[in-house]
Amino acid sequence: MWIAENWKDYEIIDTSSGEKLERWGEYTLIRPDPQVIWNTVKNNKKWKQINGHYHRSKKGGGEWEFFNLPKQWSIHYKDLIFHLKPFSFKHTGLFPEQAVNWDWFSNKIKLAERPIKVLNLFAYTGGATLAAAKAGAHVTHVDSSKGMVTWAKENAAASGLSDAPIRWIVDDCVKFVEREIRRGNHYDAIIMDPPSYGRGPKGEIWKIEESIHPFIQLCAKLLSDNPLFFLVNSYTTGLAPAVLTYMLSIELKNFNGYVESEEIGLPVSSNGLVLPCGASGRWSSR
């Protein structure tokens, strides 16, 4: 398992009964997590000293309950700064487990000693975009939500990356990739963090189990002659690491590289265990 263990401003304190107790900077939240299927005793006093609690509804969705939590606050990861705010369906605007991937590809970009063009698809609030730009890459950030792209720009400004070579695109990721292929554009690295389920601007349905392999196949056409890496993230339990390895190995077999895939996770400070948080597949050049 690849573990995001370099955080100082984020911590999973404890887990129990379908929920995780987290510290986000100065504030403590309780949020649901489908992986937490155990009902351990909640001995930690911080379970009762929280600033926000997302209650899941039996009918689907849920709602936040707040206790002296600001509308927005910030946390750091190394030199990066992220604005956080609680919004729809338990989210805060950041997936901290992805830091283990940020560290991995940042190191690859720095060691490449050549200009690297990165395409970040389903780019959300820009965690991977900022990490890649900070490492020296030129980044194209694509997300279908204008609000998420605006949020990502704010994170870039807070991190001192307002003038970094980042191209901000509000577009459907599949449609954008198809257009880039027609334009003859290429990238040295691709990052994708697709949703399990979603809809395109014209009602197109995205189901990751059905759509992810054709999309990887499509994106492979955008790779340069000397690609550096290809990263695919999945939060869908049906897509095991071995499935990610298989798809990347098939579609990138003509490039000189290798594939590794693992679960990714976050350490739990109260017991030293690790909470699984999805899986990542990584193709790297040799």
N, C-alpha and C positions, 0 to 999 in steps of 0.2 A: 504493500500500500504506500502511496505517496502522501505524506502528511504535511499540512501547512502549519509548521511549528515555529515560525519566526515572527508571529504577531506579538505586539506589546499592547496595542489598543483594543484588541479583541480577545475574548476568551469564552469557551464553553465551560461554565462552572460545574454544571451537573445535568443529568438527564433522568427522566422518569415519567411513566404513565402517558406516553405519547407526546411529551414536551421536552424542550431544552431550555435551560436557564443560562442566559448569555450576558456577558458584559461588553457593551459597545462604548468604549471610552469611559465616560463618567456615569453612564446609564446602564441599568439592568433591565432586560426584557425576558419575558417568557413567550416562546413561540412553539407551535406544533411542529412535530417532525415524524413522518411516517415510519422512519427506521427505529424509533424508540418504542419497542414493543414490550419492554420490561416495566415492572411496577416496583421499583426499589424504593426504600424508605427515604423520604425527603428530609434528611437530617440537617442539611445546610440551611442556616438561618436566612440566607439571601433569597430563598424562595418566597419569603414574606417581606422582603425589602426591595420591591421592584418599582420600576417607573412606567412599565407598559406590559400589557398582557393581551395577546391575540387569542380570542376564544373562537374555536372552530364550531360551526353550526352543524347539527345533524342533517340539516336540509342542504348542506353544501355552502362553501364560503365561510364567512364569519365576520367578526368585528373586533376592533381594538378597544381596550379599556386603558385609560391613561391615569398615571399618578405622578404629577409634576414632571412631565416629559416635554421638552421644547418641541416646537414644530419642525425644527431642523438643528442638527449639530454636526460636528466633524470628527473624523478619526484619521490617524496617520498609519501608513504602512511604509516603513523606510522613508524615502523622500517624497512619497505620494500622499496627497490629501483627498479624502472623499467626504462629500456632504451626504448626510443620511437624513431620512425622514420616513416615518411609518406610513405606508400606503397600502393599496389593495392587496388582499389575500396574503397577509402576514409579512410582506416584504419590507425591507429597509433601504433598498437601492444598492446592495452589495452582497456578493457571495464570497465570504472570506476564505473558503477552502480553495478558491482559485489562485490564491497567492503562491501555492506550490508550483503552479504552472507559470505564473509570472516570473518567478525566480529562474525556472528552467530555461524559458526562451529568452529572457533578458541576457543570461550568460551566453547563450548561443549567438545572439545578435552582436554582443560586445566582442566576442572572439572571432567573428567572421572577418573583420578587418576589410570590409567592403560595404558599399551602400546596400541596404536591405529594404525592400518594399514589402510591407505587411498588409494583408487584407484581413480585417476583423469583421466577421459576419454575425448577425444577431448580437450586436456589440453592446447593447444595454447601456449602462451608465459609464462605460469606458474603462473599467479596471484594466483589462488587457491592453487597450489602446494606450493608456497612460504609461503602463509598464514598458511596452515596446518603444514608445516615443522617447521615454527617459533613457532607454538603452541605446538610442541613436538611430532608430529606424524611421523611415517615412511610412506613415500609417494611413490607410483608408478605412474609415469607421462607418459601418453601414447598419442601420436599424430602421424598422418600418415606423417606429413611434417618434414623432417630432419632439414630444416631451422628454423622451429618454435621451435623444441626441442633445437637446438643450441642457439637460442635467449633466451629461458627459462633458460638454463644453465648460460648464461651471467647475467641474472637478479638475479639468485641465488647467483652467485659470488659477484655481486655488493651489495647484501643484507647480506653478511657475512654468506651465507649458503652453501658454497662450500663443506664443510665436513658433511653437514646434511644427514641423511639417506634417500636420494632420489634415486630412480631407474628410469633412463631415458630410455624410450622405443620408438623407431620409428616403428610404426606398424599400420595396420588397426585396429580400436578399436573393431569391431565385431569379427574379426579373433583372436585377442589377448584374448578377453573374452572367446571365445570357447576353446582356448588352456589352459587357466587358469583353466577352469572347468575340463578339462581332466586331468590336473596335480593334481587336488585336492587342489588347493590353495584357501584361503579365505581371506576376508577383513572385517574390522569392520565398514568401511564407504565407500560410493561410491559417487563421484561427476561426473556429466556428463553435458556437454555444447554442445550438438550436433548442427550441421549446419542444416539449413532448407533444403538444397540440397547439395549433394556431390557425388563423385565417389570414389570407392575403387581402390586399386592398380591393379586389374584385370578388371576394368570397371564396377564393381558392383555399381548400382545406389542406393543412399540413399535419400529417400524423407521422411521428418520427420513425416508427417501425417500417412504414411504407415509403417514406420520402428521403430518408437519410442516405441510403446507398446511391440512388440516382443523383443526389445532390453532390456527394463526394466525387462521383464520376464526372459530373459537370465541372466542379471546381478544379479537378486535376488538369483540365484543359487550360487553366489560367496560370499554371506554374511556369516559371522561367526555365531555361535550359539547365540552370544550376541552383535548384531550390535548396533552401536551408532547413525548413521544417513545415509540418502540417499537423495541426492540433485539433482534435475533435473531442468535445465534452458531451457527456450524456447524464441526465438525471432520471432516466427511465430505467426502472429495475430490469426490464426485459432485455436491455442491451448490455450484456455482460462485457467485461474487458476483452475477452477472447473474440467477441463479435466485432468490436472496434478494430482489433488487430487484423482480423480476416478481411474486412472491407478495405482498410488502408493498404494492406499487403497486395490485394488484387489490383486496386486502381493505381497504385504508385510503383508497380513492379518494374516499370521501364526506367525508373530513376535509381541512382546508386545510393541506396540508403537502407535503413532497417526500422522496424516497428516495435514499440513497447506499449503495452496498455496495462493499467492498474486501476483499482479503486483509489479514490482520493478521500482524505479524511481530515478531521480536526481533533486535536487532543482534548480530553476532558480533564480539567485540572483537579477535580475532587478525588479521582480514583486512578488516574494515569492511563486510562483506556482511550480508545480512539473511536469517534463516531464516524461511520461511513457516510459520505456525502456525494455519491455518484461515481462516475468512472471517466477516465480520460484515455484517449488513444493518441500516441505521439509517433509520427514518422520523422526521422532525422536523416540528414545526409551523412555519409561516411567521411 
